[in-house]
Amino acid sequence: MSRFWSDVVHTLTPYVPGEQPKLDNLVKLNTNENPYGPSPKALEAIAGANQDTLRLYPDPNAEALRAAIALAYGIEPRQVFVGNGSDEVLALVFQALLKHGRPLLFPDITYSFYPVYCALFGIDYQAVPLDPAFRIRPEDYRRPNGGIIFPNPNAPTGRWLTLAEIQGLLEANPDSPVVVDEAYVDFGCESACGLIRRFPNLLVVHTLSKGRSLAGLRLGYAMGDAGLIEALDRVKNSFNSYPVDRLAMAGAIAALEDRDHFDRTRRAVMASRGRLVAELKELGFEVLPSMANFIFARHPARGGAELAAGLRRRSIIVRHFPHPRIEAFLRITIGTDAQCRVLVDALKEMLA
Ligand SMILES: *Cc1c(COP(=O)(O)O)cnc(C)c1O
């Protein structure tokens, strides 16, 4: 603490990301990174961009990248906004679109950055409880609100809404901005992107961190009606004109163009997920259905904190949340099959 702090700093409870320990030989299954690495074409493009041009500012409007995203999703560049990771895009979304007289709605168990943004920007919100099976119930969002946000699939549960359910939610809330955070959509879920044309209140947020294995590059984007994008641009241009650097722009375009690498690696993650779920069930775990690159599991005989600590002693790190409704659960990132093997063997030993 220091006497030079602004008043607001005292009131903040910052988000705590999963740790990034600097240890070798760690089986790191705690922050939903993709084990397969980015497209080699993205790495080449980044190396190619790392030339004399770094002397110059990047394109403040990121035209080439927005065109590449628009092409990939069949929309127009003016329906795309890009930022330095989707966390930054979300921060701008909260400021630009989710602060209204009525409370913002999001699930009680969800991405824990949402309440942090609300505190930072002074946004009133209501946490809507997931049902007993940890599902979002769309009918619970038929109440007065100033906006709605949820991840699909949800984090950290992995459970998802169908496109028809999202459409119903949009139809029931025509006067509210509805933000679907699709950080994990690449692992089996259907994107709501195709609904943008019909619903001017829909904003879909993506990241290259998970599906494209580029968490270190920091690139996220939002897709929606041009009116929503204009709001994001207005806030961004009051804050940072150049959030996306030249290397990120080059790498992101190449990664989006390399469909083969994308499809191969996400299919590998989905296949490993199926095998891991089966093995954990065999060990007695209850595993929630997941369309993400992680699973959420609990064991009837062992607590979540105890299991996480036991795994850590064996150099395997997973995520445990001390929230009362979910403290029995572990959130486990889908690693390579070799990493899943190490995890299952360790759990077997601990449960014996
Ligand atoms: C990982 C994650 C993000 C943030 O992604 P970045 O682009 O790496 O900032 C956003 N939303 C959810 C639900 C996530 O899990």
The ligand as a MOL file (V3000), in Angstrom:
LIG
                    3D

  0  0  0     0  0            999 V3000
M  V30 BEGIN CTAB
M  V30 COUNTS 15 15 0 0 0
M  V30 BEGIN ATOM
M  V30 1 C -9.5420 -17.7420 -21.2410 0
M  V30 2 C -10.8160 -16.9940 -21.1990 0
M  V30 3 C -10.8840 -15.6910 -21.6740 0
M  V30 4 C -9.6650 -14.8470 -21.9360 0
M  V30 5 O -8.9520 -15.1300 -23.0060 0
M  V30 6 P -7.7160 -14.2200 -23.4320 0
M  V30 7 O -7.9790 -13.9230 -24.8440 0
M  V30 8 O -6.5160 -15.0820 -23.2120 0
M  V30 9 O -7.6880 -12.9790 -22.5940 0
M  V30 10 C -12.1230 -15.0700 -21.7550 0
M  V30 11 N -13.2340 -15.6930 -21.3240 0
M  V30 12 C -13.1930 -16.9320 -20.8100 0
M  V30 13 C -14.4480 -17.5670 -20.3380 0
M  V30 14 C -11.9830 -17.6050 -20.7220 0
M  V30 15 O -11.9240 -18.8020 -20.1460 0
M  V30 END ATOM
M  V30 BEGIN BOND
M  V30 1 1 1 2
M  V30 2 1 2 3
M  V30 3 2 2 14
M  V30 4 1 3 4
M  V30 5 2 3 10
M  V30 6 1 4 5
M  V30 7 1 5 6
M  V30 8 2 6 7
M  V30 9 1 6 8
M  V30 10 1 6 9
M  V30 11 1 10 11
M  V30 12 2 11 12
M  V30 13 1 12 13
M  V30 14 1 12 14
M  V30 15 1 14 15
M  V30 END BOND
M  V30 END CTAB
M  END
